[in-house]
Amino acid sequence: MKFTPALASLLVALISSHSAHAWFRVACTGPLVQERVDPIISPNSNPSNHVHTIHGASNFARDATFDTLRASSCTSCLVKEDLSTYWFPKLYFQDPRTKLFEPVGNGGLLVYYQNRGDGDKKNGGPGLKAFPPGFKMFSGNAQARSRKYPRGQGSQAELRERAIEWACLRYPAPGYNSFNGQGFPTTDCESGLNARVHMPACWDGKNVDSPDHMSHVAYLSGLDNGKCPDTHPVPLLKLFLEVTWDVTKFAARWNPAVDKWPFVYATGDPTGYSWHADFQNGWDTSALQNAIDKCDNPNDQTGNGVTEACSYLTVLQASVGDQCRISPVINEPIDGTLARLPGCNPIQPGPGDSTLYSTANCPI
């Protein structure tokens, strides 16, 4: 999908209207590739369960490593030193009349690198650490279809559930949110459907991954701020990801007074609760650590989160990032008009967790 002016305007509006109290930001243009590949959850499988929209370094692959990412020739994200990859499930419109699926465009990805928690020097802590080589993590639950925990209960499971957020941007006035929550809204979002993910910001200090891809990291006690648990004492930068989907393009084709919300994830999710995101570190770790330690100065623009003001970070032009594309390795249709979602992902509205199917036991 080409990074058109219309899609670019969504990202520009997001950058200008929603600071999210960021320290610095990494903007990503149109997708690097979109396909059923997942180097974290399904590193030995081609294809993986559902289609992802992928941003970042050109050496993205099911078996990508820190070293291979660092050898990438380009990135679709606009900080040269960041050769990480980021991915999340693709969104589709299901026509209420024909029941056919069509892809929904978005304005790129915006990644906030936030200095949060008691570990930050500003908050009296020892200082935040750069992500180590080989580090991977994800946030959210692809099988979720409802809330399970009382909001604010504070367990890691509840924080993981609360880590996904939504805002329905209703009007041209930037930042006006008519809805903010976990599940999908029920109306058109004239200025875009804004999906957000908080990532864990605490590390056990030993493992760059874990069998469930979660146990080596933890969320801050207040999700967006607070303390790291004793089991995960190493404070990291907190990643906060935003994507704004152009749902209003389809507004004339459904009636909120009659039809159910017609947008679904590639996971077969019409509820929105399966929203999630993945991160595989490809940073120049020295550059990132220098940025953490030396580019948060209240006496210059680095203290205001201006990425360009940090001498350790090189901000690229959007036209450069948008030229970074790779060909999918999975040969299947994922765009156009589809009779079914790619892979085996029947619509599963819950409220219980969904069942993951393979093509061998597909019920549709």
PLY file of the C-alpha trace (Angstrom):
ply
format ascii 1.0
element vertex 364
property float x
property float y
property float z
element edge 363
property int vertex1
property int vertex2
end_header
0.00 0.00 0.00
1.48 3.29 -1.08
1.81 6.01 1.57
-0.65 8.40 -0.08
-1.27 12.02 0.98
-4.61 10.99 2.46
-2.99 8.32 4.61
-0.10 10.60 5.44
-2.54 13.20 6.76
-3.74 10.73 9.38
-0.21 10.29 10.69
0.49 14.02 10.58
-2.70 14.73 12.53
-1.74 12.10 15.07
1.74 13.52 15.54
0.51 17.09 15.91
-2.55 16.46 18.05
-1.68 13.68 20.47
1.67 14.03 22.20
1.01 11.15 24.64
3.56 12.90 26.87
6.28 11.38 24.72
10.00 11.75 25.16
10.76 11.08 21.52
8.86 9.51 18.65
9.63 7.19 15.76
7.19 7.62 12.89
6.78 4.81 10.35
5.30 5.36 6.89
3.39 2.83 4.80
3.95 -0.86 5.65
7.21 -2.61 4.90
5.11 -5.67 4.02
1.80 -7.28 5.00
1.61 -11.04 5.36
1.16 -14.01 7.69
4.64 -14.00 9.22
5.45 -13.62 12.93
9.10 -13.97 14.11
8.07 -14.02 17.79
4.96 -16.19 18.11
5.62 -18.38 15.06
9.35 -18.18 14.33
9.39 -21.61 12.67
6.14 -21.30 10.76
5.40 -19.92 7.36
2.65 -18.94 7.38
1.61 -17.77 10.86
-2.01 -17.66 12.02
-3.15 -14.25 10.78
-2.07 -11.36 8.57
0.13 -8.68 10.10
0.96 -5.17 9.02
4.73 -4.88 9.45
6.88 -1.76 9.80
10.61 -1.31 10.15
13.79 -2.94 8.91
14.03 -4.61 5.51
15.47 -7.89 6.85
12.21 -8.74 8.59
11.67 -12.50 8.32
10.28 -15.40 10.33
13.85 -16.24 11.43
15.11 -12.65 11.81
17.74 -12.05 14.48
19.24 -8.93 15.97
22.27 -9.29 13.70
20.22 -9.77 10.53
18.03 -6.78 11.37
21.13 -4.66 11.96
22.30 -5.65 8.46
19.10 -4.32 6.84
19.51 -2.01 3.87
16.63 0.29 4.81
13.74 0.87 7.20
10.21 2.18 6.76
10.53 3.88 10.15
12.07 7.33 10.21
14.99 7.06 12.63
18.09 5.68 10.93
19.54 4.08 14.07
16.33 2.08 14.64
16.37 -1.10 12.56
13.75 -2.75 14.74
10.55 -4.27 13.43
7.02 -3.65 14.70
3.87 -5.49 13.64
0.17 -5.78 14.45
-2.93 -7.47 12.95
-4.38 -6.12 9.72
-7.88 -4.59 9.83
-10.66 -5.51 7.38
-14.11 -4.17 6.55
-16.78 -6.87 6.25
-19.60 -5.60 4.07
-22.88 -6.08 5.98
-24.69 -6.98 2.75
-22.26 -9.22 0.86
-20.24 -10.46 3.90
-17.07 -10.03 1.83
-13.87 -8.59 3.33
-11.83 -5.58 2.17
-8.62 -4.14 3.72
-8.73 -0.88 5.67
-5.91 1.61 5.14
-4.11 3.50 7.87
-1.77 6.45 8.19
1.30 4.48 9.20
2.57 3.72 12.68
3.68 6.12 15.40
5.91 4.73 18.17
6.40 6.79 21.30
9.58 6.11 23.26
8.60 7.20 26.76
10.67 7.80 29.90
8.30 6.40 32.49
8.36 4.89 35.93
10.43 5.09 39.10
13.49 3.83 37.25
13.84 7.06 35.27
16.48 9.46 36.63
13.92 12.29 36.64
11.92 10.23 39.10
14.91 9.44 41.30
15.76 6.10 39.75
19.04 4.67 38.43
18.15 5.41 34.80
16.49 3.56 31.96
18.26 0.96 29.87
18.32 0.45 26.11
16.81 -2.76 24.80
19.51 -5.45 24.69
20.48 -7.27 21.47
18.06 -10.10 20.72
15.26 -8.56 22.79
11.66 -9.34 21.75
8.27 -8.69 23.30
4.60 -8.27 22.55
1.55 -6.81 24.24
-2.09 -7.81 24.06
-3.82 -11.12 23.36
-4.80 -12.26 19.85
-7.41 -14.65 21.26
-9.18 -12.19 23.58
-12.78 -11.23 22.84
-13.81 -9.53 26.11
-12.50 -8.15 29.40
-11.84 -10.66 32.18
-10.45 -8.56 35.06
-11.83 -5.64 37.06
-10.28 -2.47 35.70
-7.50 -1.21 37.95
-7.04 -4.51 39.80
-3.33 -4.23 39.01
-2.23 -7.78 38.29
0.03 -8.31 35.31
-2.86 -10.06 33.54
-5.15 -7.09 34.11
-2.46 -4.64 33.02
-1.94 -6.65 29.84
-5.67 -6.48 29.18
-5.75 -2.74 29.87
-2.71 -2.17 27.66
-4.87 -2.04 24.54
-6.89 1.15 24.04
-9.14 2.80 21.48
-10.24 6.27 20.56
-12.88 7.10 17.97
-11.79 10.43 16.47
-15.12 11.92 15.51
-14.50 15.41 14.19
-11.88 17.37 12.24
-10.77 19.14 15.42
-7.51 17.30 16.30
-7.57 15.11 19.34
-11.33 15.13 19.98
-12.13 11.62 21.18
-15.75 10.55 21.49
-14.83 7.08 22.69
-11.96 5.65 24.65
-11.87 2.06 25.75
-10.89 -1.52 24.99
-13.57 -2.84 22.62
-14.50 -1.42 19.23
-16.85 1.59 19.11
-20.24 1.40 17.40
-20.21 4.52 15.19
-18.22 5.89 12.30
-15.01 7.67 13.29
-14.78 10.60 10.89
-11.19 11.41 11.75
-10.08 7.81 12.14
-10.18 4.88 14.51
-7.12 5.29 16.74
-5.72 2.03 18.15
-3.11 2.15 20.92
-0.87 -0.36 22.69
1.20 0.09 25.86
4.23 -2.20 25.94
5.87 -3.69 29.05
8.66 -1.48 30.42
10.29 -3.79 32.97
12.79 -6.58 32.23
14.09 -9.49 34.28
17.64 -8.51 33.25
18.48 -12.02 32.05
16.29 -13.29 29.23
15.76 -11.50 25.92
12.78 -13.77 25.23
10.81 -16.45 27.09
8.75 -19.51 26.10
5.49 -17.54 26.32
7.23 -14.38 25.02
5.87 -12.48 28.04
7.46 -13.78 31.24
10.79 -11.99 30.72
9.03 -8.59 30.79
6.40 -6.91 32.96
4.22 -3.81 32.94
4.72 -0.83 35.21
2.42 -0.95 38.24
0.26 1.85 36.83
0.67 0.70 33.21
1.67 4.16 31.96
3.83 4.84 35.01
4.72 3.45 38.42
7.10 0.78 39.67
8.66 -2.32 38.20
7.95 -5.55 40.11
10.85 -7.06 42.05
10.90 -9.96 39.59
11.66 -7.54 36.74
13.95 -4.90 38.24
15.53 -3.47 35.08
13.64 -0.36 33.86
13.37 0.07 30.08
12.00 2.77 27.85
8.25 2.32 27.57
6.93 1.88 24.04
3.48 3.20 23.19
2.22 2.43 19.68
-0.56 4.19 17.76
-2.25 3.36 14.47
-5.12 5.35 12.98
-7.37 3.39 10.64
-9.29 5.15 7.85
-12.66 3.58 8.71
-14.71 6.54 7.50
-13.88 5.55 3.90
-16.56 2.87 4.35
-19.14 5.05 6.13
-21.64 5.05 3.25
-21.74 1.26 3.22
-23.10 0.61 6.70
-25.74 2.07 8.99
-24.87 2.20 12.73
-28.58 2.27 13.57
-29.12 -1.09 11.90
-25.80 -2.83 11.29
-23.28 -4.18 13.73
-19.79 -2.62 13.71
-18.45 -4.03 10.40
-14.69 -3.94 10.99
-12.79 -7.06 12.01
-9.21 -7.96 12.65
-7.35 -10.55 10.62
-7.69 -12.69 13.76
-11.43 -13.05 13.03
-12.22 -10.57 15.79
-15.25 -8.23 15.48
-14.88 -7.00 19.09
-11.49 -5.22 19.06
-10.18 -7.05 22.13
-7.62 -9.05 20.12
-5.67 -5.90 19.24
-1.97 -6.51 19.97
1.49 -5.52 18.80
4.96 -7.04 18.61
8.48 -5.57 18.80
11.82 -7.09 17.82
14.80 -4.96 18.75
17.12 -3.83 15.98
18.42 -0.63 17.55
21.98 0.58 17.51
22.10 -0.01 21.26
24.87 2.53 21.88
22.93 5.24 20.05
19.76 4.44 21.99
21.56 4.40 25.35
23.27 7.70 24.53
19.89 9.16 23.59
18.45 7.99 26.91
21.35 9.35 28.95
22.15 12.56 27.08
19.09 13.70 25.12
16.60 14.50 27.84
17.88 17.94 28.71
15.41 20.50 30.11
17.64 23.28 28.74
17.15 22.37 25.07
14.57 20.83 22.75
15.53 17.27 23.68
13.72 17.91 26.95
10.58 18.56 24.92
10.81 15.27 23.06
12.04 16.70 19.76
13.62 13.68 18.08
15.57 15.82 15.61
17.26 17.67 18.49
19.07 14.55 19.71
22.47 14.29 18.03
22.48 10.51 18.47
19.32 10.07 16.38
19.07 10.70 12.63
15.53 11.48 11.45
14.80 10.41 7.88
12.38 11.98 5.41
9.04 10.20 4.92
9.80 9.83 1.22
12.88 7.77 2.13
11.03 5.50 4.54
8.20 4.97 2.09
10.62 3.55 -0.48
11.59 0.71 1.88
9.48 -2.28 0.86
10.00 -6.03 0.69
8.05 -8.72 -1.15
5.87 -11.09 0.86
7.06 -14.68 1.16
3.52 -16.04 1.59
1.78 -16.36 -1.74
-1.87 -15.66 -0.95
-4.36 -12.84 -1.54
-4.69 -10.50 1.44
-6.06 -7.41 -0.35
-8.88 -6.71 -2.76
-12.25 -8.32 -2.05
-12.01 -11.59 -0.15
-14.61 -14.25 0.61
-12.79 -15.15 3.84
-9.98 -13.86 5.99
-6.53 -15.19 5.06
-5.58 -18.41 6.83
-8.26 -20.01 8.93
-9.84 -17.21 10.95
-13.60 -17.57 11.16
-15.42 -14.71 12.84
-15.43 -15.46 16.57
-17.25 -12.80 18.64
-16.70 -14.44 22.04
-17.06 -13.49 24.82
-14.73 -16.41 25.50
-11.28 -16.55 23.99
-11.15 -17.58 20.36
-9.93 -20.93 19.08
-6.81 -20.92 16.93
-7.26 -23.07 13.83
-4.85 -24.38 11.25
-5.73 -25.10 7.65
-5.84 -28.79 8.59
-8.75 -28.35 11.04
-10.40 -25.28 9.56
-14.19 -25.19 10.17
-14.88 -22.85 7.23
0 1
1 2
2 3
3 4
4 5
5 6
6 7
7 8
8 9
9 10
10 11
11 12
12 13
13 14
14 15
15 16
16 17
17 18
18 19
19 20
20 21
21 22
22 23
23 24
24 25
25 26
26 27
27 28
28 29
29 30
30 31
31 32
32 33
33 34
34 35
35 36
36 37
37 38
38 39
39 40
40 41
41 42
42 43
43 44
44 45
45 46
46 47
47 48
48 49
49 50
50 51
51 52
52 53
53 54
54 55
55 56
56 57
57 58
58 59
59 60
60 61
61 62
62 63
63 64
64 65
65 66
66 67
67 68
68 69
69 70
70 71
71 72
72 73
73 74
74 75
75 76
76 77
77 78
78 79
79 80
80 81
81 82
82 83
83 84
84 85
85 86
86 87
87 88
88 89
89 90
90 91
91 92
92 93
93 94
94 95
95 96
96 97
97 98
98 99
99 100
100 101
101 102
102 103
103 104
104 105
105 106
106 107
107 108
108 109
109 110
110 111
111 112
112 113
113 114
114 115
115 116
116 117
117 118
118 119
119 120
120 121
121 122
122 123
123 124
124 125
125 126
126 127
127 128
128 129
129 130
130 131
131 132
132 133
133 134
134 135
135 136
136 137
137 138
138 139
139 140
140 141
141 142
142 143
143 144
144 145
145 146
146 147
147 148
148 149
149 150
150 151
151 152
152 153
153 154
154 155
155 156
156 157
157 158
158 159
159 160
160 161
161 162
162 163
163 164
164 165
165 166
166 167
167 168
168 169
169 170
170 171
171 172
172 173
173 174
174 175
175 176
176 177
177 178
178 179
179 180
180 181
181 182
182 183
183 184
184 185
185 186
186 187
187 188
188 189
189 190
190 191
191 192
192 193
193 194
194 195
195 196
196 197
197 198
198 199
199 200
200 201
201 202
202 203
203 204
204 205
205 206
206 207
207 208
208 209
209 210
210 211
211 212
212 213
213 214
214 215
215 216
216 217
217 218
218 219
219 220
220 221
221 222
222 223
223 224
224 225
225 226
226 227
227 228
228 229
229 230
230 231
231 232
232 233
233 234
234 235
235 236
236 237
237 238
238 239
239 240
240 241
241 242
242 243
243 244
244 245
245 246
246 247
247 248
248 249
249 250
250 251
251 252
252 253
253 254
254 255
255 256
256 257
257 258
258 259
259 260
260 261
261 262
262 263
263 264
264 265
265 266
266 267
267 268
268 269
269 270
270 271
271 272
272 273
273 274
274 275
275 276
276 277
277 278
278 279
279 280
280 281
281 282
282 283
283 284
284 285
285 286
286 287
287 288
288 289
289 290
290 291
291 292
292 293
293 294
294 295
295 296
296 297
297 298
298 299
299 300
300 301
301 302
302 303
303 304
304 305
305 306
306 307
307 308
308 309
309 310
310 311
311 312
312 313
313 314
314 315
315 316
316 317
317 318
318 319
319 320
320 321
321 322
322 323
323 324
324 325
325 326
326 327
327 328
328 329
329 330
330 331
331 332
332 333
333 334
334 335
335 336
336 337
337 338
338 339
339 340
340 341
341 342
342 343
343 344
344 345
345 346
346 347
347 348
348 349
349 350
350 351
351 352
352 353
353 354
354 355
355 356
356 357
357 358
358 359
359 360
360 361
361 362
362 363
